[in-house]
Amino acid sequence: MRKFNVQHLKFLRNHSDYCAYFSYFCAPHKENTMKETLSSISQRTGYSTTTVSRVLSGQADKWRISDKAQTEIREEAARCNYSPDIIARNLRTKKTNTIGLILPSVANPYFAELASVIIAEAAKRKYTAIVTDTTEDEGNEAANIATLLSRRVDGIIVAPSGSDPAIFEEINKKHVPVVLVDRSFDGSALPYVTTNNYSGGLEATKALIRNGHREIACIQGIKSSVPNRKRILGYTDAMKKAGLEDRITIAGNEFSLQNGYLETKLLLNRTPRPTAIFALSNTIGLGVIKAVREAGLRIPEDISLVSYDNNMYMDYLTPAISRISQPVEDMAKLCMKLMFESIESKKRITTQLELSPSFIARESIAALL
């Protein structure tokens, strides 16, 4: 039986696209031999067939159906794996010339740049990209999926927030093609375009070690995400190869400015204090800069900094920040090529591409040699 999160139901209970959510999560399973109907759900819940229909078609608020009734009907529909066939049929209608784009944070300059290229590439083919933001939350991600499916998008490009590929594999198999960008899932056949995050983590750390740094702290993002785990592995391998295994320091849990700021505050009070910080995203890096300046310290004289991700603004900071650059434009264009290949051929593809990042040296690393 598929995993079904009742919290998602509560999140979506006023969502007009609720049925699309059910078309995925409540598809009949092999062990469910009896075809569920609105009538059978009506009999078990005690609500009329009309009320059940209005709730499961997203019209509950229009008809002022109580929250209690909505919850009971939806939970029963989930329990019995009810699947409104009309939704599945509607999802297979003619093309709409729309692409769904699900990103973890459009406030992050890296993802904003990625979205910009994808939108432009879609426009070249007379497609519209519908951009959604999960704020790194799996519940929001489920709601975004429901919205995009209800709008009958021709495909979904996603940088996933969770660590379970099941929902995307199901959508890719039964509804519309899915292509992952920036992030992938271990062991999944879903197509993706990412960069070699291990190499990026390794090179950033080696650059600091080459300049004589030994007390190198790493501030990470979402621990479960594949890019984060590979960047951490690159960092730890570089430290181990340099004989610095006992000095490995990993802190943080979000790709956010606040995470970089708070963790740097704590790191600056450690003994010994780090001489360098490796930030695993540009947003984390900005938080590091803020905390260092508030402490009355200077980059790179007191603390050296290397950040992950490239953006033009990093060259306008004082000092300009050394960073690992991902080929964002290439990633975006390649994932769009894979998407249109799948749409036009009407076949699911399994192409998985990993591009190489590059190290951009600037003035934020002090030489301690």
WOPEBEL-V249475 format. One line per field, one symbol per residue. psi: psi as a letter, one per 30 degrees, with the letter a starting at -180 (. if undefined). burial: + if it has 16 or more other C-alpha atoms within 10 Angstrom, else -. A space follows every 50 residues. Layout:
psi = ???
burial = ???
This chain:
psi = klkkjfeeeeegfgkfgeeeeefefgkklefjfkjkleeeeeeffgllee eeeeefgggeeeghkleeeeeeeeeeeeeghkjjfeeeeefgalkfhkkk jjlfjffkeefeeeeeeeeeeeefghlkkjklkfhhkeeeeeeeeeeeef ghlflkkkjkfagjfeeeeeeeefdlkkkkkellkkgkgkkljalifeee eeeeeeeeefggkeijkkjlbjefkeeeeeeeeeeeeeeefgggefgkjk llglileeeeeeeeeeefgljlkkflkjkgleeeeeeeeeeeefgglkkg eeklkklkkkkeffffljlkkklkkkieeeeeeeeeeeefeeeefhkklg kjkjlkllkjkaggkkkg.
burial = -------+++-+++++++++++++++++-------+-+--++--+---+- +++++++++++-------+++-++++++-+++++--++--+-----++++ ++++++-++++-+++-++++++----++++++++-+-+++++++++++++ ++++++++++++--+--++-++--+++++++++++----+++++++++++ +++++++++---++++++++++--+++++++++++++++----+---+++ +++++++++++++++-++-----+++++++++++++++++++-----+++ --+++++++++--+-----+++++++++--++++++-+++-++----++- -+----+++---++++---
